[in-house]
Amino acid sequence: MKLIKYNATGHNFNKGDTDKLSFGKRNMKSILESDIAYISGHGYYGGVLPISAINSGFENSGLLVANYSVMANQTGFLPTRENSFSFKVSENEGVVSARLKWLIFAACSTLNDGPYRDRTDEEVKFDDKYTVEHWIDTLISNPKMKGILGYYGTAPLANATRSDNDVISRFLNYSKDEQSIYDSWVRANAYRSGPFWYIDDSRECALLSKDSYAHESLKLS
């Protein structure tokens, strides 16, 4: 099983390189040809995740998008085929063995499906769609993809009480015990564990899946 990890706000997580991230078609190909992909960074309503460089003052150097039907989001990003990388396999030339099964985001609003807390419908809806609708289109289009994990609201920060690194580590550890993907994801995002870990102060996590895959285990090996 191949797991690839990227930090979309500055460096390849595997190498720890803090110089400007050079992200290209080969990187997108690697993600789509992995079994599991974990993307950490900033997410925005509309299905857009900017690729930025830490040492460049977060200068935008590309966009990750659910698919090329994404047109805009609340920060004014305007994805095009020239400046964006789509997770939709059919929109990527040269991807021969697209086997991506699970896509995991540590990024805000990636699976937003409507107003929440003080956010209004006007704030969270772009292209006349909620963000999750773009990802549903991509999930259905990618034949081997089983599901997407992310957040309908705020995702954990790197320096939070329950950090993004802590969440993914817990999720993978719970998955090793063959807990379901649903249980592992909810539990990893809870602030305290134990017999009663479905609690109100859990992160605003979300899970989108085909069929009943969410209730299967990840089966790491």
C-alpha positions as CSV (number, residue, x, y, z in Angstrom):
1,M,0.0,0.0,0.0
2,K,1.4,3.4,-1.0
3,L,0.8,6.5,1.1
4,I,1.9,9.9,-0.1
5,K,1.8,13.0,2.0
6,Y,2.1,16.7,1.0
7,N,2.0,19.9,2.8
8,A,0.3,22.3,0.3
9,T,1.5,25.4,2.1
10,G,5.2,25.1,1.4
11,H,7.0,21.8,1.2
12,N,6.9,18.1,0.5
13,F,6.0,16.6,3.8
14,N,8.2,13.5,3.1
15,K,11.4,15.6,2.6
16,G,10.8,18.4,5.0
17,D,12.1,20.9,2.4
18,T,11.1,24.5,3.4
19,D,12.1,26.0,0.1
20,K,9.5,26.9,-2.6
21,L,7.5,23.9,-3.5
22,S,7.9,22.9,-7.2
23,F,4.6,21.2,-7.8
24,G,3.9,19.8,-11.3
25,K,2.1,17.2,-13.3
26,R,4.4,14.5,-12.0
27,N,3.4,15.3,-8.5
28,M,-0.3,15.1,-9.3
29,K,0.3,11.8,-11.1
30,S,2.0,10.4,-8.0
31,I,-1.0,11.4,-5.9
32,L,-3.5,9.9,-8.2
33,E,-1.4,6.7,-8.5
34,S,-1.2,6.2,-4.7
35,D,-3.6,4.2,-2.6
36,I,-4.0,7.0,0.0
37,A,-3.1,10.7,-0.3
38,Y,-2.9,13.1,2.7
39,I,-2.9,16.8,1.9
40,S,-2.3,19.4,4.6
41,G,-2.8,23.1,3.9
42,H,-5.3,25.9,3.5
43,G,-8.7,25.1,2.1
44,Y,-11.4,27.5,0.9
45,Y,-15.1,27.3,0.0
46,G,-15.4,26.4,-3.6
47,G,-13.1,23.4,-3.7
48,V,-9.8,25.3,-3.9
49,L,-6.5,24.6,-2.1
50,P,-3.6,27.0,-2.9
51,I,-0.1,25.7,-3.3
52,S,2.1,28.3,-1.6
53,A,5.7,28.7,-0.4
54,I,6.5,29.4,3.2
55,N,9.6,31.4,2.3
56,S,7.8,33.5,-0.3
57,G,5.3,35.1,2.1
58,F,2.6,32.6,0.9
59,E,2.8,33.7,-2.7
60,N,0.4,31.6,-4.7
61,S,2.2,29.2,-7.0
62,G,-0.7,27.0,-8.1
63,L,-4.0,25.6,-7.0
64,L,-5.3,22.2,-6.2
65,V,-8.9,21.9,-7.3
66,A,-11.6,19.3,-7.0
67,N,-12.0,19.5,-10.8
68,Y,-11.9,22.0,-13.6
69,S,-15.6,23.0,-13.2
70,V,-14.5,25.0,-10.1
71,M,-14.6,28.6,-11.2
72,A,-14.1,30.8,-8.1
73,N,-14.1,30.9,-4.3
74,Q,-14.4,33.5,-1.5
75,T,-10.8,34.7,-1.7
76,G,-11.0,35.5,-5.4
77,F,-8.9,32.6,-6.7
78,L,-9.8,31.9,-10.3
79,P,-8.6,28.3,-11.2
80,T,-7.7,27.6,-14.8
81,R,-6.2,24.6,-16.5
82,E,-2.9,26.5,-16.7
83,N,-2.6,27.3,-13.0
84,S,-4.5,24.4,-11.4
85,F,-4.2,20.6,-10.8
86,S,-7.4,18.6,-10.8
87,F,-8.1,15.6,-8.6
88,K,-10.4,14.2,-11.3
89,V,-8.5,11.4,-13.1
90,S,-10.1,12.0,-16.5
91,E,-8.7,15.6,-16.4
92,N,-5.1,14.4,-16.0
93,E,-3.2,13.2,-19.1
94,G,-0.6,10.5,-18.6
95,V,-2.1,9.0,-15.4
96,V,-2.1,5.3,-16.4
97,S,-2.7,3.5,-13.1
98,A,-5.0,5.8,-11.2
99,R,-5.6,3.8,-8.0
100,L,-6.3,6.5,-5.4
101,K,-8.8,5.1,-3.0
102,W,-8.8,7.5,-0.1
103,L,-8.1,11.3,-0.2
104,I,-7.5,12.9,3.2
105,F,-7.5,16.7,3.7
106,A,-6.2,18.6,6.7
107,A,-7.7,21.8,5.2
108,C,-10.7,24.0,6.2
109,S,-14.0,23.8,4.4
110,T,-13.1,21.0,2.0
111,L,-16.3,19.1,2.5
112,N,-18.6,22.0,3.3
113,D,-22.3,21.3,2.5
114,G,-24.0,24.4,3.7
115,P,-24.3,27.2,6.4
116,Y,-22.9,26.4,9.8
117,R,-22.3,28.4,13.0
118,D,-22.2,32.1,11.9
119,R,-21.5,31.3,8.2
120,T,-24.3,32.1,5.8
121,D,-25.4,30.5,2.6
122,E,-24.0,33.4,0.7
123,E,-20.6,33.0,2.3
124,V,-20.2,29.3,1.7
125,K,-21.7,28.8,-1.8
126,F,-19.7,29.5,-4.9
127,D,-20.4,28.6,-8.6
128,D,-24.0,28.1,-7.3
129,K,-22.6,25.0,-5.5
130,Y,-21.5,24.0,-2.1
131,T,-17.9,22.8,-1.9
132,V,-18.9,19.2,-1.3
133,E,-20.8,19.1,-4.6
134,H,-17.5,19.5,-6.5
135,W,-15.9,16.7,-4.6
136,I,-19.0,14.4,-5.1
137,D,-18.5,14.9,-8.8
138,T,-14.8,13.9,-8.6
139,L,-15.5,11.0,-6.3
140,I,-18.1,9.5,-8.6
141,S,-15.9,10.1,-11.7
142,N,-12.8,8.4,-10.2
143,P,-13.8,4.7,-10.4
144,K,-11.3,3.4,-7.8
145,M,-11.8,6.2,-5.3
146,K,-13.8,5.1,-2.2
147,G,-14.0,8.3,-0.2
148,I,-12.7,11.7,0.9
149,L,-12.0,12.8,4.5
150,G,-11.9,16.4,5.5
151,Y,-13.7,19.2,7.3
152,Y,-17.0,21.0,6.7
153,G,-15.6,23.9,8.8
154,T,-12.4,24.6,10.6
155,A,-9.5,22.1,10.3
156,P,-6.8,21.7,13.0
157,L,-3.8,24.0,12.7
158,A,-0.2,22.9,13.1
159,N,0.1,24.5,16.5
160,A,-3.4,23.6,17.8
161,T,-4.2,21.6,20.9
162,R,-5.1,18.7,18.5
163,S,-2.8,19.5,15.6
164,D,-3.2,18.3,12.0
165,N,-0.1,16.0,12.5
166,D,-1.7,14.6,15.7
167,V,-5.0,13.9,14.0
168,I,-3.5,12.0,11.0
169,S,-1.2,10.0,13.4
170,R,-4.2,9.0,15.6
171,F,-6.3,8.2,12.6
172,L,-3.7,5.8,11.2
173,N,-3.1,4.3,14.6
174,Y,-6.8,3.6,15.1
175,S,-7.0,2.2,11.6
176,K,-4.2,-0.3,12.4
177,D,-6.6,-1.7,15.1
178,E,-9.1,-2.3,12.2
179,Q,-11.6,0.2,13.5
180,S,-13.8,1.5,10.7
181,I,-12.7,4.5,8.7
182,Y,-15.7,6.5,10.1
183,D,-14.9,5.7,13.7
184,S,-11.2,6.3,13.3
185,W,-11.7,9.7,11.7
186,V,-14.2,10.9,14.2
187,R,-12.2,9.6,17.1
188,A,-9.0,11.1,15.8
189,N,-10.6,14.5,15.7
190,A,-12.0,14.3,19.2
191,Y,-10.3,16.3,22.0
192,R,-10.4,13.3,24.4
193,S,-10.6,9.6,23.8
194,G,-12.2,6.8,25.8
195,P,-15.6,5.0,25.9
196,F,-17.4,8.3,25.2
197,W,-15.4,10.1,22.5
198,Y,-18.4,11.3,20.4
199,I,-18.3,14.7,22.0
200,D,-19.4,18.3,21.1
201,D,-15.9,19.8,21.0
202,S,-14.6,17.5,18.3
203,R,-13.3,19.1,15.2
204,E,-15.7,20.0,12.4
205,C,-14.7,16.8,10.5
206,A,-16.6,15.3,7.6
207,L,-16.5,12.1,5.5
208,L,-17.8,11.5,2.0
209,S,-17.8,7.9,0.7
210,K,-19.3,5.6,-1.9
211,D,-21.5,2.8,-0.7
212,S,-20.6,1.5,2.8
213,Y,-16.8,1.9,2.5
214,A,-16.8,4.3,5.5
215,H,-17.8,1.4,7.7
216,E,-14.9,-0.7,6.5
217,S,-11.4,-0.6,8.0
218,L,-8.5,1.0,6.1
219,K,-6.5,-2.3,6.4
220,L,-3.1,-0.8,6.6
221,S,-0.2,-3.2,5.9
